[in-house]
Structure formats: structure tokens, C-alpha cells
Amino acid sequence: MKIYDVFSNVREEELPLRRIEDYFHEYYLSGQSVFGNYQIVTDDVPPGVDQDTLNCVRELKGEGRKVAFVASGEKIIAVIGYKKGNDSALKAGRIGTN
């Protein structure tokens, strides 16, 4: 799995992009979806998302990417564009860890 894009609606000080990537890598490897006040959502576009988020999803899917979301409560705060692939380096801990 490789993350290609992260679009966030929150300031870097509140939730750094690297932390979003780390949460998603952890979700991808272990299935854990809750990280403090944040949750990874991968099923489908959650209800009630704004038009900018829908446009982002459409663009990512048009580029052949899978889409995941980071939610804080009921609000989507980030969109992740990724592709599945060779996960051996990720599972070995060489990618997505600090």
C-alpha cells in the first residue's frame, strides 16, 4: 500500500500530515481504526460530506486511487488517496513508522 495524497481540513499544528499517514498505516496493518479523537473510515463516502470533499474523492478515484477518510466525531477532516500494492516493506516496519 502506498499513500499518494493527503488532503486535510485542519491545521498542521492540530494534526500533522505525518501523523495522518502513520494512523492510516497502522489501520492498514492492524485494522485498528480509532486513534484518540480520530477515526479511519474506508467503507464508502460518509454521509453529509461537503462538496469539496466529494470533488476530492471524485478526482482521486479518477486517478485510480482508493480513498480513506479521517473523521473527528461526525466531521471528515482529511481524505487519503492510496493504492494497494507490495506491502512487504510496510509490514517489515520500514515505511510509515517514526
C-alpha positions in Angstrom: 0.0 0.0 0.0 1.3 3.4 -0.9 -0.2 6.8 0.1 -0.2 9.2 -2.7 -2.3 12.1 -1.5 -3.5 13.5 1.9 -5.9 16.5 1.9 -6.5 17.8 5.3 -9.0 20.4 6.6 -7.2 21.0 9.9 -4.0 23.0 10.7 -0.7 21.1 10.7 -0.3 22.0 14.4 -3.6 20.2 15.3 -2.9 17.1 13.2 0.3 16.8 11.3 0.2 15.1 7.9 2.8 12.6 9.0 0.5 11.6 11.9 -2.4 11.1 9.5 -0.1 8.8 7.4 1.0 6.9 10.5 -2.6 6.4 11.6 -3.5 5.1 8.2 -0.5 2.8 8.0 -1.4 1.4 11.5 -5.0 0.9 10.4 -3.9 -0.8 7.2 -1.6 -3.2 9.1 -3.6 -4.0 12.2 -7.2 -2.9 11.5 -7.2 -0.5 14.4 -9.3 2.4 13.3 -9.6 4.7 16.4 -6.7 6.9 17.4 -7.6 9.2 20.2 -10.2 11.7 18.8 -9.7 10.4 15.2 -11.1 7.5 13.3 -10.1 6.0 9.9 -13.1 5.3 7.7 -12.7 3.3 4.5 -16.1 1.9 3.7 -17.7 4.5 1.5 -18.1 8.2 1.3 -19.6 9.1 4.7 -23.0 10.8 4.7 -23.0 14.6 5.0 -19.6 15.4 3.4 -19.3 18.7 1.8 -18.9 19.4 -2.0 -15.2 20.0 -1.7 -14.7 16.5 -0.2 -16.9 14.9 -2.8 -14.8 16.6 -5.6 -11.6 15.4 -3.9 -12.9 11.8 -3.8 -14.0 12.0 -7.4 -10.6 13.3 -8.5 -8.7 10.6 -6.5 -10.9 7.8 -7.8 -10.5 9.2 -11.4 -6.7 8.7 -10.9 -7.3 5.1 -9.9 -6.7 5.6 -6.2 -8.6 4.1 -3.3 -10.0 6.6 -0.8 -10.0 6.6 3.0 -11.1 9.3 5.4 -10.1 10.6 8.8 -13.0 11.6 11.0 -13.2 13.6 14.2 -16.6 12.9 15.6 -19.0 13.2 12.7 -16.8 15.5 10.7 -14.4 14.4 7.9 -11.2 16.2 8.4 -8.9 14.5 5.9 -9.1 12.5 2.7 -6.3 10.0 1.9 -5.7 8.7 -1.7 -3.8 5.4 -1.8 -3.2 2.3 -3.9 -2.7 -1.3 -2.7 0.5 -2.9 -3.7 3.5 -4.8 -2.3 3.3 -4.4 1.4 6.5 -6.3 2.4 8.4 -3.1 3.3 5.5 -1.7 5.2 4.9 -4.9 7.2 8.6 -5.0 8.0 8.4 -1.6 9.6 10.5 0.2 7.0 7.7 2.5 5.8 5.3 4.7 7.8 7.0 4.5 11.2 8.6 7.2 13.2 
